[in-house]
Amino acid sequence: MAKSGVVEGNPPTATAAKASELKRELQRLVKVILSEEDINVDAIDKTHQTLFALKDLKLNNKRPSSFNTLPFPDEFRCPLSKELMRDPVIVSTGQTYDRPFIQKWLKAGNRTCPRTQQVLSHTILTPNHLICEMISQWCKNNGIQMPEHSVQYLNDEGLTEADRDLFFSLLEKMSSSTLSDQKVAARELRLLTKKMPSFRALFGESADAIPQLVRPLSRSNSNFLHPNLQEDIITTLLNLSIHDNNKKLVAKTPKVIPLLVDALRSGTIETRSNAAAALFTLSALDSNKELIGKSGALKPLIELLDEGNPVAMKDVASALFSLCIIHDNKARAVRDGAVRAILKKIMSNVQVDELLAILAMLSNNQKAVEEMGDLGAVPCLLNIIRETTCARSKENCIAVLYTICYCDRTKWKTIRDEEKTYGTISQLAQNGTARAKRKANGILDRLNRAVNLTHTA
């Protein structure tokens, strides 16, 4: 059989120390439960977990000493934990790992096989019944009781108890009166929520977690707020909002949206850009779109767009597009100067494709259409149709022109002259996307009917 290893166990002194630690934690939790009038479900759950951990420690200590020294086949060893596998599973590359350890690997965002470094075609974990049966039989033949995964291993989210303890200790530091503690904790939370999706999920388990995270911003005068601390907190909110289950929780937490709106106006450009990105990810929910729109976020987003810093442009454009999907936010954006800011950037050849999509969305607002006509949108859009190779941009241009054509007869001459000189509309009617063809043919039909009416008259 293959080369053998050794099943390692805890020395007696380590076991005794761990037992004492668990007992102290148990005493603390019982005091918490008894001291509170209401039922503390979280404390009860932790008490239950601690009791099981203590029981598991006792059972492990009672096992025959041969379990700690008995060699076992290498194929029974998890490549990640280097320990005897309890729940072997197969990944898409055919390699076998112990379930909780490969889960943690995947939860951290890795999409390669740890052993072969091949990209995983999927992340489905298939139980390896053959290896499981072989391990079970080996344990039986050697008189060994197969140990269970205790809470000191990993839970379903790929987190250890140490991870949870770290999480709560960092949140406590966010409430510290010492700036240095807050800065260290905020930077650590930013990095952890970026690397580990399971850490993002932890914020949904405690009603106080997000309020504790933003507390330094809530009680600070923006003029005296440390820029790095603000950037780390805002970026952590962005990381949290990526987790689907957090989107509603983050947006509904008091002060979060106002703090993101404030961050659009102040702080480093990374802070402002990440605030825009957070509003974009949160706006995936329609209920959040309305909430963000009512908060006054559109005006500072448009102002940030108007500034034109390349670091922030893509995030701002994405946020504006998502928010303006609902009718009320379109009206708010137009009122707050979106048309002028967008056309200015398009005419400067900045983020043209993304901004044309927003302009097309705003074109069913009467005030927006009038403003587009006044600001010279028609010749600009016709020029883009001629020069761009992007089919989607052509489509958005002609969609806007179609609306202008139907709302403002004074722009017909410009469009007609363009058609006579370059055949721009006719070419799009033949070669554009299905939607672009419909809009182009609609404009041509409108222009032809106008000519026929003139001749008849």
N, C-alpha and C positions, 0 to 999 in steps of 0.2 A: 504494500500500500504506500501511498505518498508519504513524504517526510512528515514527521509528527511535530506538534507543538505542545505547549503546556497550558492547562487551564489555570489561570491565576486567580487567587483569592485575596481577601483582606487579612493582614496579620491581626492577632488578637488585640493589640493596643489600638490599632486603627478602628476595629469594630467597636470596642468599648467607647472610644471617643465619639464615634458617629452615633452610637446609641444615646450617649449623654446629650449630644447636640439635639437629637430628635425629641428627647424627653423635655428639654428646656423649651423647644418650639411648641410642643404639645401643651405645656403649662401656660405659655403665653397666649395661645389661641383659646384655651378654655376660659382664661380670665377675660379675654375680649368678649366671648360669647355671653358670659355671666354678667358682665358689667353693663351691657347695653340693653335698653328696654325693648328695642325692636329685635327681630330675628336677623342676625348677620349671616346670610347664606354663604357669602364668600369665606368667612371664617370657619363655618361648619364644613365646607368642602375641603379646605386646607387641613382641618383637623382629621378628616377622613383619610386624606392622602398621607398625612404624617403617620397615622396609626398603621396603615398598610406598609409604609416604608419601614417602620419599626418591626413589624411582624416578619417582613421579608428578610431583614437583617438577622433576626433571631433564627429563622429557618436556614439561612445560608450558613450560620455559625454552627448549626447542629449537624450539617452534612458530614459524611465521612471525610477524614483528612485526605483520602486518596483523590477526592474531587479537585483539590488544590494543586496536585502534583501529577495527575494522570495525563499522559500525552494523548492528544487527539489529532486526527487526520487534518491536513492543511485544507482540504476541500470543505471542511466544516467551519473554517475560520472566515469571518467577514473581512474583506479587504480594507474596509474603512475603520472598524473598531478593533481589528486584530483579535477578536474574542470569538468564542463558540457562538454560532448563530442560533437564535431562539425562533425567529420567524423569517426563514430564507425566502427571498423573492427574486424574480428574474426581470432585468430591464431589457430594453429593445435590442441591445447588442448581444444578449445571451448570457451576460455575466450575472452571477448571483451575489446578493448582498443581504445583510440583516435589515429588515424593513425600517425600523426607526432611524437607522443611520443613513440609509439612502434617501429616506424622506427628508431628513434635515439637509442633505446635500441638494436636493431638488428645491426645497423651500427657500434656500439661499439664492435661488435664481440660476443655478448651474444647469446646463442642458447638454452636458457631455458625460460619457461613462467614465467614472473615476479611474478604472483600471486601464482601459484601452484608449481613452481620450477621444473616442469617436463621438460624433454628434448623435444624440438620441433622436430617433425618428418619432417617438412619442414618449410620454412619461407614465404610461400604464405599468403598474407593478403586478406581475403574475406570480402567484405562490409557486414555489418550487417543491412540489409534494414529494418528489423522489428524494431530494437531499433532506427534507424535513423528516421523512420516514427513516432514512439512514441514520440521522443524528439521534432520533428517538430510540432506534434499535440499539445503537452504540451505547447510549446512556443506560438502557435497560440491561444490556449484557454486562456492563461494568458496575451495576448497582448504584447508579447515580440518578437522583431526582432532577429532572430538567428544570432549571430555574426559570421563573417568569420574569418578564420585563417589569421592573418596579418603577415607581414615580421618579426614581433617581436616574432612570434612563431617559427616554423622551416621550412626550405626550403626542397626540395626533397632529399637533401643529409643528412638530419638529423642535420643540423648546424643552430645555431642561429646567429644573427648579432653580438652578443657578442663573439661568437667563431671566427668569421671572423676578428673582431677587434683585438682579442688576437693574431691570426695568423700573421697579418701584423705588429703588434707591436713587436713580437718576431723576425721577419725578420729584422726590423729596428735595433734591438739590435745587430744582427749578424754583422752589418756594423759599430758598435760602435768602438771607439778607446780604449775602456776600456775592458781589459781581463775579469774582473769579470762579466760585462754585457754579453759578448759573451758566457761565460761558463754557466750562468744561462739560457740564451735563448736556447743554444744548448741542454742542458739537458731537458728542457721543450719540445722542438720540438721532441726530441728522444722519450720521453714518450707518447706524444700525437699521433705521427704517429704509435706508436706500438699499442696503445689502440683503436684508432679511424680510421677506414678505410676512413672515410669522410675527415679527415685531410690530408691523403695522396693525395686524389683527389684534394685538394685545390692547391697543387703545380703545377698542370697542368693548372690552370686557369690564372696564371701570368707568363709571359715570364721571369721576373726577379727573381722569387722565388728561383729557384735552384742556380743561380749564387750568390744570396745574402747568401744562406745557406753555400756555400763552400768558401766564400770570405776570412774568417780568415785563411783557409789553403792555398789559392792562394797567399796571400801576406806574408806568414810566411816562414822564414828559418826553415827547418825541425829540425835543431839542437836546435832551441829555441821554438819550438811549444809545447804548454802544452799538455801532453799525454791524459788527460781527455777530453779536448776540441776536440782533433782529434778523439778520440774514439766515442764521442757523435755524431759528424758530420758524420763520416763514417757509424755509425749504423743507423742514420736517412736516409742516402742514401740507405742503405739496406732495411729499412722499406718502402721507396718510391718505390723501384724497385719491390716490391711484387705486387703492384697495376698494373694490366695489361696495363692500358692506359698510365702509366708513363714510361714503359720500353724503348720505343724509345726516349722519351723526355730526360730522365736521361742520356742515353748513348750518345745522340747527343749534349748535353750541353758541350761546350768547357771546358776543364780542368777536367771534372769529371772522365773519364776513367784514365787519367794520375795520378790524385790524388789517385784513388783506387790502381793503380799499385805501387805508392810510399808507400801507406799504407801497402802493402804486405811486404815491407822491413823494415818498421820502426814502432815505437809505441808499445803499449801493445800487448800481444798475442791475447787479445779479439779484438783489432783493426784490426790486421792482419787477424784473422779468419773471422771477419765480412766483411772485404774487399773481401776476397775470396767468401764468401756467396753472396755478392752483385753482383760480376761478374758472379756467377752461375745463379742467378735469371735473370739478364739482358740477359744472353746468351740464354734464351728461344727463342729469335728472331734470325733467321739465319743472318739477316743483322748485328746484334750486335755481333754475333760470329766472323764474319770477322773483324769488327772494333776492338774488344778486342784482337784478334790474332795479328793484325797489330800493336797494341799499345805496344807490347813487354811484355804482361802480363804472357805469358806461362813460361818464365824463372824464375821469382820470385815465381810463383806458385810451380814450380818444386823444387826450393830451399827450400821453406817452407815445402813441402812434405818431402824432404830429412832431414830437421831438426827433424821431427818426433814428434813435440809437440802434445800430444793427443787432446788438445782443438781444434786445427785447422785441424786435419787430415780429418775428414769427409767432411768439407766444401771444402777443397782443392781438394779432390778426386772427389767430385760432380762437381766442376768447370772444372777440367781437362776432365772429361768424356764428359760433355756437349760441351765444346769447340772443342774437338777432333772429333766430329761428322763430321765436314767438312774437306775436303781433305788437304787444305793448312795448317790448324792448326795441323794436324797429322805430317806433315813434319817439322813444326816449333818445335813441342814438341820433336820429335826424335832428331833434331839438338841441342836442349837445354838440352839434357840429361835425358829425361823422362824414357827411358827403364832401364837405370842403377838404377835410384832412385826408380822406381816401383819394380823392382826385389829385390832390397835390402830390402825393406819393406815387401814384400811377404815372402822372406826367413827368415825374423825376426818375421813372423806370425802377422803382423800389417795390419789391414784393408784389409785382404786377398780377400774377396769376391768383394769389390768395385774396388780394384786395378786390379784384374784379368779381370774385364770387360773392363778396359782401355787398358790393355795389348792385349786383343783379338782384340780390335778396331785398335790398332797400327800394328797388325800383317800383314796387307796388304801393309805395307811399307817395301820395300826390305832391306833398311839399318837397320830398326828395327829388322827384322828377323835375319839378320846376327849378330847383336849385342846380341840378345837373345841367339843364339847358342853359342857365345863366352863366355857369362857370366854364363853358366851352367843352362839355363832355363829348358832344357829337363828333367834331373833327378828330378829337383824341381817340375815341373808340374806333372810328373808321380806319385810322392810321394803324392801330394795333391789329385789326383784322387783316390788313394787308401784310403786315410785317411778321407777326408771330407765327410760329409753327405749332403752337399748342392748341389742339382742337377744343379743349375745354374753355380756354380763354376766348377763342373766337365765338363759342356758343354764348358765353356770358356777355360779351360785347353786343352781339346781335339781339340778345334778350332785352338788354337795357335800351338799345336803339329802337326796338319794336315798341316798347312802352312810350318812349319819348315821341315817336312818330305818331302814335295814336292820341297823345295828349297835347301836343304842341305843333300846330300846322306851320309855324314860322320856321321850323327846322327842316321842312321838306325840301327846300331848295338846296341846302347843303348836301343832303343825302342824294338828291337827284343828280347834282353835279358830280358827286363822287362816283355814282353809278355810270354816268356817261363817260367819264374820264378813265376809270379803272375797271369797271364792271365788278366791283367788290361784292355787292350784294348778290348778283347773279352767280358768281363763282361759288359763294358760300351755299346758295340754294342748291347747287349741284353736288358739292364736295364736302359739305359740313356734316356734323352729327345729325341724327334724326331731328332733335329739337332745334338745332341751328337752321336746318332746312325749312322747318315749319315757320320759324320766325322770319327768315329771309324772304320766303315766298309771301308771307303776310305783308311785309313792307313793300315788296314789289307790286303786289296786288293793290295796295293802298295808293301807291304812286301812279299806277296805270289808270286807276279809276279817276283820280284827280285830273289826269291829263285828258281823259275822255270827256269828263264833265266840262272841262274848259273848252274843248273843241265843239261840243254840242251847244254850249252857251253861245 
